[in-house]
Amino acid sequence: MSKNQIASELSAPKHIAIIMDGNGRWANQRGLPRIAGHRAGAESVRRTVEGCKNLGIKHLTLYAFSSENWKRPESEIKALMQLLERFLKEKTKEMMAHNVRLNAIGRTDMLPKKTCAQLNKAIEKTANNTALTLNLALSYGSREEIVDAAKLIAEKVAAGKLSVDDIDNSTISSHLYTAGQPDPDLLIRTSGEFRLSNFLLWQLSYSEIVILDKFWPDFAESDLYDAVTHFHSRQRRFGAI
């Protein structure tokens, strides 16, 4: 099914989440340094954002840098942060032109000051855009997110602002980094790996999952359209018959 057919005949998922896996292996296969894979992956991000906007998808969450990624060599982390800064600086104009709002989820206070400054600048610049919300998961771990939410809730209970008996699923959701956004309808993971890797564990409870046996730099708009078409072939019962 073509892009135009999807846009006209099928209702778009409200929210797509993607685990962008395989940059390093893509580079290794070509005898290139790992950072070359990350640079190629950044181009896939651009294609994917454009594709989601064309399909009318309102929320896109990309797993860009996990809390576990801090364990990587210092040289690679430094190169990744520089790549992120350059991406934000270069793409903010495009986000403005395409009415894309940038948001970040994760413990972003752990990012280098220069990176944080560029990130916050892009977030502020695009704050009023409405076509698509692009969530970059940076220094992100879902278990850490749930811990942070639990602490916020506990603080409100201790202060008498919230009763223990009033805590339910919506209370947890409203204290997560993604508060105010719908849970992902569809999760896409590249590189053929079958695991969630500490990504949106709460939010993905009822998401459909599509695994692609290709590395993230090779992810094309056609792969996005195929995944959305596959999503619409599924029957989503949410526990019912």
C-alpha positions in Angstrom: 0.0 0.0 0.0 1.3 3.4 -0.9 1.8 6.4 1.3 -1.2 8.2 -0.3 -3.4 5.1 0.1 -2.5 4.8 3.8 -3.1 8.4 4.5 -6.5 8.4 2.7 -7.9 4.9 3.5 -6.5 4.1 7.0 -6.6 6.0 10.2 -3.0 6.7 11.3 -1.7 5.4 14.7 -1.8 8.2 17.1 1.6 7.4 18.5 4.5 5.4 17.1 7.6 4.4 19.2 10.8 3.2 17.6 13.9 1.5 19.1 16.5 2.6 16.6 18.9 -0.3 16.8 21.9 -1.4 14.8 23.9 1.8 14.0 27.2 0.3 15.2 26.7 -3.0 13.5 25.8 -1.2 10.2 29.1 0.6 10.4 31.1 -2.5 11.4 29.8 -4.4 8.3 31.2 -1.6 6.1 34.5 -1.3 7.9 33.6 2.1 9.2 33.9 3.7 12.7 30.8 3.3 14.8 30.1 7.1 14.7 29.6 6.7 10.9 26.6 4.5 11.7 25.2 7.0 14.1 25.5 9.7 11.4 23.7 7.5 8.9 21.1 6.8 11.6 20.5 10.6 12.0 19.4 10.7 8.3 17.0 7.9 9.0 15.5 10.0 11.8 14.9 12.8 9.3 13.2 10.4 6.9 11.0 8.9 9.6 9.9 12.3 11.0 8.9 13.4 7.5 7.1 10.1 6.9 5.2 10.3 10.1 4.1 13.8 9.4 2.9 12.8 5.9 0.8 10.0 7.4 -0.8 12.3 10.0 0.8 10.6 13.0 0.7 13.0 15.9 3.3 11.5 18.3 6.7 9.9 17.5 9.0 8.7 20.3 12.6 7.7 19.3 14.9 5.8 21.7 18.0 7.9 21.0 20.2 7.4 24.1 19.5 5.0 26.9 20.5 5.2 30.5 22.7 2.1 29.9 24.5 3.9 27.0 26.5 5.9 29.6 28.5 2.7 30.0 29.9 3.0 26.4 33.5 4.3 25.8 33.9 8.0 26.7 35.0 8.8 23.1 31.8 7.3 21.7 29.6 9.2 24.1 31.4 12.5 23.3 30.9 11.9 19.6 27.2 11.0 20.1 26.6 14.2 22.1 28.3 16.3 19.4 26.2 14.6 16.8 23.1 15.3 18.8 24.0 19.0 19.2 24.7 19.3 15.4 21.4 17.5 14.6 19.4 19.9 16.8 21.2 22.9 15.5 20.7 21.9 11.8 17.2 20.5 12.1 15.4 23.1 14.2 14.7 25.2 11.1 13.2 22.1 9.4 11.1 21.3 12.4 9.8 24.8 12.3 9.0 24.6 8.6 7.2 21.3 9.1 5.3 22.4 12.3 7.1 19.7 14.4 7.3 20.1 18.2 10.4 18.7 19.9 10.2 17.2 23.3 12.7 15.2 25.4 12.0 12.4 27.9 14.5 10.9 30.3 17.0 12.2 32.9 18.2 14.9 30.6 20.0 16.7 33.4 22.7 14.1 33.0 23.5 15.3 29.5 26.5 17.7 29.0 25.7 21.3 29.7 26.3 22.3 26.1 24.1 19.5 24.8 21.3 20.5 27.3 21.5 24.1 26.2 21.1 23.2 22.5 18.3 20.8 23.4 16.4 23.3 25.5 16.8 25.9 22.8 15.2 23.6 20.2 12.4 22.6 22.5 11.6 26.3 23.3 11.8 27.3 19.6 9.3 24.6 18.5 7.0 24.7 21.5 4.0 26.0 19.7 4.2 23.6 16.7 1.2 21.3 16.4 1.6 18.9 13.4 3.7 16.3 15.2 5.3 15.9 18.6 8.8 14.3 18.3 9.9 12.8 21.7 13.6 12.1 21.9 14.3 9.6 24.7 17.7 10.8 26.0 19.5 9.4 29.0 16.2 7.4 29.2 15.4 4.2 31.1 11.8 3.0 31.7 12.5 1.6 35.1 14.1 4.9 36.1 11.0 6.7 34.7 8.7 4.6 36.9 10.9 5.2 39.9 10.8 8.9 39.3 7.0 8.8 38.9 6.7 6.8 42.2 8.8 9.4 44.0 6.6 12.3 42.7 3.5 10.4 43.8 5.0 9.6 47.2 5.9 13.3 47.8 2.3 14.3 47.1 1.0 11.6 49.4 3.4 12.8 52.2 2.3 16.4 51.6 -1.4 15.5 51.9 -2.1 16.4 48.3 -3.0 12.9 47.2 -4.6 10.0 49.0 -3.2 6.5 48.7 -6.7 5.2 47.8 -6.8 7.6 44.8 -3.8 6.1 43.1 -4.7 4.2 40.0 -3.4 3.6 36.5 -4.1 7.2 35.4 -2.2 8.5 38.4 0.9 6.6 37.3 0.5 7.7 33.7 0.1 11.3 34.6 3.5 11.3 36.5 5.5 9.6 33.7 7.7 11.6 31.3 5.1 11.1 28.6 2.3 12.6 30.7 -0.4 14.1 28.5 0.4 12.0 25.5 -1.3 8.8 24.3 0.4 5.5 24.8 2.1 4.2 21.6 -0.2 2.2 19.3 2.8 0.7 17.5 6.4 -0.1 18.5 8.9 -0.7 15.7 12.3 -2.2 16.4 15.1 -2.5 13.9 18.0 -5.0 13.8 15.9 -8.1 14.4 16.2 -8.1 18.2 13.2 -9.3 20.2 13.4 -7.3 23.4 12.2 -4.0 24.8 15.5 -2.8 26.2 14.0 -0.9 29.1 12.0 1.3 26.8 8.5 2.6 27.7 7.6 -0.5 29.7 4.4 1.0 31.1 3.3 2.8 28.0 3.8 -0.2 25.7 1.5 -2.5 27.6 -1.0 -2.8 24.7 1.1 -1.7 21.7 1.4 -3.7 18.6 5.1 -4.7 17.8 6.8 -4.9 14.5 10.4 -6.2 14.3 12.4 -5.5 11.2 15.5 -7.5 10.3 17.5 -4.5 9.1 19.7 -1.9 10.8 18.4 1.5 11.6 20.4 3.4 9.0 18.7 1.3 6.3 15.2 2.1 7.6 13.3 3.8 4.8 10.0 5.6 4.5 8.6 2.5 2.8 9.5 0.5 5.9 7.4 2.9 8.0 4.5 2.6 5.6 4.7 -1.2 5.6 4.8 -1.2 9.4 1.7 1.0 9.6 -0.1 -1.2 7.0 0.8 -4.3 9.1 -0.5 -2.5 12.2 -3.9 -2.1 10.6 -4.0 -5.9 9.8 -3.9 -6.7 13.5 -7.0 -7.1 15.7 -6.5 -5.1 18.9 -8.6 -6.7 21.6 -7.1 -5.2 24.7 -7.8 -8.4 26.7 -11.3 -8.8 25.3 -12.6 -11.6 23.0 
